[in-house]
Amino acid sequence: MTIQHLLKDLGLKDPEIRLYMALLDSGPLLAGDLAKRLSLPRASLYGFLGHLLEQGLIAQSLTASGVKQFDAESPAKIVLMLDQRIDALKEKRERYQTILAAAERHQLRRRIKPTFQLYEGSEGVKNILRDSLLYHDLESEAFWPAKVMTETLSPELFAYFNKHRIKNNFSIRAIWPPSQVADLEAHPYLGTGKGFKREIRVAPKGVDFPLGYWIYGHRVAFVSSYKESIGFVIESTELAETLRASFDFMWRASKPLKVTAKQQAATDRFLREIGEA
């Protein structure tokens, strides 16, 4: 991560970022000198400078001859801008939660029949995992071929998902096929235990399933391997209850996942990183 990346995340345009970095590097400059240095037309330059002034990232002063010059403010100002953006987003999120609760109640009242949503392609299937993060304080169950699903949905997405799932108090009971047990040292975000809000068991020998399915609330998500790259979510209370009963039967027949000392150390590090974030 660089200063340029942070400025881009704050919505600054490339010429504005170049302007700020040039002033940070050189110190005070006249508008004419900036225009020459960055090969920018004067008309565009003043627009960019005006925006940077509004953002508090640069300051202007007068030379002894009364000509305006510009200088970069401390990079610490960028942190303040990020903090302000975060605070504003938090406030909007709190307001939206109230609106969302009312909207969801209305949606449930008008929903009579089960709904079906289809997701195709690698990015489409990944949206199933992303969308599940809308849920909080929920218990769920998953028949999950861990190796195939990690390859299909990507380690980066799983790390992101599990970080936020834990913060959302979204727990999982997962059953892995014996042939699909993932190495927790290589994939620490798949850890098991109280801190992970996840308990993993391994299905009896001979039980195998390339298609994963996950029951959360009154929804059931089915995800295929990367070869087919297709997934679908069915919102149906009766289907969820039926599959949950089947899951409970297999859960009792499965054994807790064995974790080595090295795997435990790796998963503990992942949890500490979440706590420090």
Steps between C-alpha positions, in 0.01 A plus 500: 500500500637844401390860549381496140275199570349671804431817305335299223282323760391845620371577151780723367567503126841402362604862415406608856710220645793601276459862613505410868801268461691764301442761773586250771828428324600854401350739753319824405453559126328758283210390283706559187781280626252224587340520156838460330619224734184290453418604141151616600299780334458802731119477488499137616774566754300761691202265517714226652668742740160630611383150585818423693456824695142404586621162623762666720785313333683809377537858619552823307698806597640813339860560401675830581386627160136408568483190277310194622702190577386157613641245743402152618352459845637227726420141388342461846203691353427194287445295816258763629309487172480121525374525858233749395394275212479199735295696757261619228458147367433366851230762551341415166519129582315551831227697325475242224466212747173654623371541144618150406317332788171656389565410135576138587180469705305632203676258263423202724130597514466506123710188437270198473685258271862380535748701293784378281814693405753373246868603497721414202871536440781535752410854614131421512555202729724710727207736555320227694770517766510880496120533531492271803689768695174695519402261779589544869455290817410188307576126524554305179588154370718406202587186306823643371770340280763739637778448244270538198317800645822681593629451146167605349437811710870595561701510824486882505120505501483232770740695722289815455175310552610327819639819649165676460288193577669470841440870569135453398458219757407264215578144610538186288485127559687352203540143377795431268540183291814299595652572157439874534665580835695825457842567652433764768866602506472607135143629542477633858173689431330158490575441868267330742408576860325758715704796372413414140131450583531180300503130585627261235440128478623249243243273336538119520728331249333454163280809529597745229332798335650743245204740530491710817184621664448735787186559709461842663171636627231393255744499207704218348799579277638237261847553349663283233872457432698740281450257208129584481513842670133511585314566820146564611318610813153376587306692763260246647431426865387144425811419292727647768331295772515181294870534420576603858347172624716306252803698609438423869491128423838516321640729772446231763677245279802726436811553711660830614782627279846426642726805510879479528708734718632686192149541360376629834782756513412622148129533575575678831706758306206562267270566797752739655519695175122540503514627859771751409322624186 
